[in-house]
Amino acid sequence: MKKFLFVLLVMGLAFSSGQVLAKDGFYLGMDVGVAVAPDMDVQTGGFDDWTTDSAPDGFPGVLCDQTIYGDVQTPQGACGEDPASWGPANESFDGGSGILAGLAVGYRLGSFRVEGEYFYRGTRYGSTDEPYFPADDWRPSDSTQYGGDGATGGGGAEDAVDNLMSHNFFANLYYDFRSDSKFTPYVGVGIGLAQVSVDYRTRWHRNPNGDEINAIRPPHGAVELNQRLAGLLTNDEATMTDTLFGYQALAGVDYQLSEPLTIGLKFRYAMFGEFEDESEYTRLRGHASVAGNSRKPVAYYIRTDDIQFWGISLNMKYQF
């Protein structure tokens, strides 16, 4: 990077002589660089499902799964018409990094510049976590239902954020610290909207050893009923999307190569509002993502307010 900047400075000296200040008027800008994101805390939960928690009168809710237990006699009204919600559970994923690239059209008036900017960000997270239910102080690994090592095909629960991509549209205001030098430091702020996509995976694999499962408890706790849950998989891979309001703080320095052309470095910090979206499971306890007599779709949601990043990029501006 240092060698590259040195070459650019030498080129600037070769193509220009004396002081050259950028003129007022329109300019076109281009950025390419990297974006670094901190850890992402995610809250997840679901709804429209009968979980394995006890339903009214101590009746295990899992028995209300008509696909698995349709032949089991249930007390009148034990399951009710509508399933219940579950969660929220908390997860934390390691930060990531990726590409940052953008285009801008701006207008310079003295020391001030106004700018309309589009930039793309792609960030690779690629870490996993086990859901944690703080209200109950419980993790799936604490239960015999999900015992085993998920990585080797046994039981277990594991969620992941793989990639985040966003298309961002911002209006920026800059102040240039102009002087006789060809170097011009600047600061700026911006507000805008981002179309954000998050690649998310969820996997809940029941203990393959049905003898260790105790989801169905007395008086309905026959070993045969618990055996029906053994090895069943609940999972999904989905691209979640949301449109978020955001703001950014900017700073950098430009070097005047010639009358129309500048190059420089730009730093930014961008922060966005809460992300939320939902998806239906690909499989729910080994069958289609529906529950109950009404066969209502079963979905889960994710939400996070950690859609933020730091960016550094090489910048070029061409003055018209």
Protein Blocks (a to p, Z undefined) as FASTA:
>chain_A
ZZmmmmmmmmmmmmpgcjddddeddddddddddddddddddddddehiacfbdcehhiaf
klmmmklmmmbccdehklombdcdedjddddddddddddddddddddehjbccddddddd
dddfkpacddddfknopafklpmklgcjfknopacdddddfbdcddddddddddddddfb
fbdcddddddddddddddddddddddfblklpckbccfklcfklmmmmgopacddddddd
dddddddddddddddfblmlccddddddddddddddddddfbgghiacdedjkopacddd
dddfkbccddddddddddZZ
